[in-house]
Amino acid sequence: MRQHRLPVVVFLFCLLLIVGCDQNKSDPEPSSVTQVAPDLKLNKAPTQATAKPAPFQFKDIAHQSGLEFTYYGNPSPQHYMVEQNGGGVALFDFDGDQCLDVFLSNGSHFDRPAEDAGEVHRLYRSIGQLPQALQFENVAAVAGVERSDFGMGVACGDYNNDGFVDLYLCTYGKNCLWENNGDGTFSDITDTTLTGDEQWGASAAFGDLDGDGDLDLYVTNYVEYSRDDPPCYTTIGSQRVKISCGPIGRIAQQDLLYENLGDGRFVDRSQEAGIIQPTAGKGLAVQIVDLNRDGLLDIFVANDTTDNFLFLNQGNMKFDEQALVLGVAVGDQGEPQSSMGIACADFNRNGLLDLFVTNFENAVNDFYEQLEVGGYLTTNSRLGLDTTSRPMLAFGTVFADFDLDQWPDLFIANGHIWDLSTLGTEHEYEMTQQLFYNQQGKRFHDVSQSSGPYFQSKFLGRATAVGDMDNDGDADLLATHEIKPAALLQNESPRQGKSVRLRFIGVKGSREPLGCTLKVVTGDVEQILVIPAGGSYQASSDPRVIVPTGDATSIQSLVLNWPDGSREEWNDLPIQAELTLIQGTGH
């Protein structure tokens, strides 16, 4: 047992002592960006006693929308370690038509390289008439991103503030940065920007970490691994079975922090910024967000079998690693978990952002609830997220208010890395995906089985991104799998209110305020929302923010904390499909 576990127990004990145990709504006004608000799907009050309807309904429309993708290279009889993580996904508007496009990173195989099999990354451009028809076409070749790699996580951000979103790809191998040329094509600028790290990159995120007006880049790295490493085995009964290797016993790779110099170059500031740690993490996911409300963007990293990291921003590109002190380094048993994915939201509307981290089979997913007295407390059991997670091996995860009731709900992607299902065990290989309904910040209720056919089937769930794919005002999901095709889950849930989709454009600082928080007041409800920067697992989600507004007639107040630490407020904003808020137009 490590010597630093005792302070964790004491810290948590002290915290416990402190905290103690009508459809006749009018349609929204026309959008300022020519989006048409959809008809609301409001619940009718029951006229007689009936079973409570399912809060969510999702339909997989990937095939009919032209988004057909199956990750290549795994699993195989060789059980190489690089087969188990799957690819990444990004939802972003690369062509500026205000519709989300999709990038999916593809895999490879040591014995059957992707180049030989004709397997490449995919870029799907949205070409449908939204919100009525969601259609995609693969434009990867024309766009210049059709190449083959051991593809992993993806990050999106406008690194040069030219109004066109750029794309960063993590790989087992050399990472890649593509600059968006603004004409439907990308240019590989990896070498000129010095961002082509050649470790095992898992996930990445953009954010203006020094508040100087441009997006910096954080990259999580995993472990040292070679195809020549000895294979791994497990024993089931008397049978010795070959499996893909895990991270235990492997050398962890240090993460990287690239500072954007603003002249087309990045420089590695990992050492001087405090990112290089005496014990490196085995990073799989990263989220950039202001967790301690000081106006500076912090960095949370989910590490696999090592302590998680929480880098608190001290200003001037300096960070202080405080995960253990604040209670988010380890699980509720005081030991490191196999942390995979990250979700972040103010689940109980107390004004504090909480963290949810997915883990391995036979362990609980960790819910780190932020406390007003400082620090976090794991509240998995109290929130109903303990026993439901133990049979699962979870990867991607997102918070989103799927029914617009102003309480963020929770999605979890599940699927194992080892297929032991034919050996007479209770082991599950493919698993059901999970959807939890937020019961007004008190508890989460598993409603997966009643949420549509997708949730009644089994998959090897991996990366997941969330966004308003059809521009109809609610959150859809793009879920990737191994073996089976990716799923585009269109949200058809009954709505409990209206919503406004927000886009923010920086002028004085970075054009995209990724990772920043906003406080929204509608009626008597106050919500803290986040512009995504990383999060989930190997994913980049819609940078637009869906604000559930209930039955309010306007947004009374909206306050955004910009990356440079300044605050801006807008008042009496209309309830309409989409609003674009430009820095300097508030007060």
C-alpha positions, 0 to 999 in steps of 0.5 A: 500500500502506498504511503499517501493513502492515509491522507486520503482517508483522513481528508474524506473523513473530515469532509464527512464531518463537515457535510453530514450524512401543454402542448399549447406553447408557442413556437420559438421565434425565427433564429438569428442564424436562419435555423428553424426551431422544431415543433416541441415534443412536450409531454401531455398530462395523463388523463388517467392512471397509467404507467410512467412513460420512458423519459428518453427515446433514441433511434440509431439512424447511422445507416440511413443517414449515410454514416457507415463506419466500422473501426478496422484492425481489431480484435484479432487472434494476435491480441495486440495491445493497440487493438483494445482502445478503439478509435476517436470521434469528433463533432465539429463544423469544418465547413462553416455551414452551421451543421455538425460534421463528423470525423472518425479515426480508424485503426490498423494492424501490425500484420495487416496494415490499414494501408494494405486493406484500404482502411483510412480515417473518415470525414463525413460532411453534413449535407441534409436539410436540417432538422428534417433530413440528416444526411452525410457524405464521406469527403475525407479524400477531397479534404486531405485527411484520408490517411491510415494510422493506429488512430486514437483520440481527436481534438478540435479547435481553431488554433489560429483564430481564422474562423475555421476549426482545425483538427488534431489526431492522436495515434499510436505513432506520430500524432497529426495536426491538420489546419483547416484551409477554409475551402473544404480542405485541410493541410498537414502542418504537424512538422511546422508546428512541432506537434508530431509527438510519437508516443502512444497518444490517447486523447487531446484537448484544446483550450486557452490555458494562458489566456493570451488569445489562442488555443493551447493543446494538451495531449494524454499519453498512455504506456510504452508498448511494442509489437515485439513485447511478449503476449499476455495470458489469463487462466480460466479453470485449467485453461490458459487463454491469450488476451491483450495486455493491460497497462499494469507493469508497463512504463507510463508515458508523460503527457504533453502541454503545447503552448500556442505561440500565436505565429503558427508554432507550438512549443512544448511547455510540459516541464516548466508548466508542471505537467511532468510528474515524478510518477507519470500517468497512463492517460486515456482522457482529458477535460479542460475546464475551470473547476475551482471558479477562479476564471482560469482553465484547469486540466483533469486527466483520467489515468489507467491504474495510476492516480488521476491528475488535476492540474489547477491553473496558477496563471502564466502557464503554471499548474499545480497538481492537486488531485490527491489533496482534493479527492479525485486521484483515486476511487472510494477505496483509496486506490487508483482505478482503471480510469477511462472516460470523463464527464463533467457537469453541475448535476445537482444545480448547486453551482459547482461542477462535478466529475464522473469517471468510468472504470474497469469491470468489477469496479465502480464508476467514480462520481466525484461530487464537488463540495462547497467546503472544497474538494470532492467526495465520491458519492457513487452509492448514494446516487445509484451508480454503484451496483449498476456499474460493477458488471460493466467495463466502461469507456466513453461517457457524457452528461447532457440534458436529453429531455430538456428538464434542466437536469443533466442526464448521463450516458455510459458506453460499455464493452470489454477488451477480452472475449472470454464468453466461450469459456463457460464463465459469466463474463460478458464481452459485448455489453449493453450501453447505459442511460441514466435519468437525473432525478432532480439532482438526488439520484440517477435512475437506469432507464436504458432498457426503455430508451430504444432498440439500441439500448437493448442490443450489446456492443463493444462501446468505446468513444462517444461524443454529444451534440445537436446533430440535426439542429433540432434543439436537443442532444444527440449521440455519436457512439463508436464500437469495435466490431460493429458499426458506429451508431448515430443516436437521434434523440426523439425523447419527449421534451419537458421544455424549450431550449436555445442553442448558443454559439460564442465567438471571441474577439479580444481573445481566442475565437473559441472559448473552449472549456469556459463556463457560463451561468444561465438564469431562466425563471427561477432556475440557475444553471452552470454549463460548460463549453466542451474541451475534451471530455468523454473518451478519445472524443471531441463534442459539439462546442455549441451549448444547448441551454434548457429554458423550461417554459421561460419566455426569455433568458434573464441573465447569461454570464460567460467567463472568457479565457482571459479571465474577463466576465461578460453578461447578456440580459433578456435574450430571446428563446429561439433555436440558436443565438450567436453571442460575440464578445463585446456585445454584452456588458 
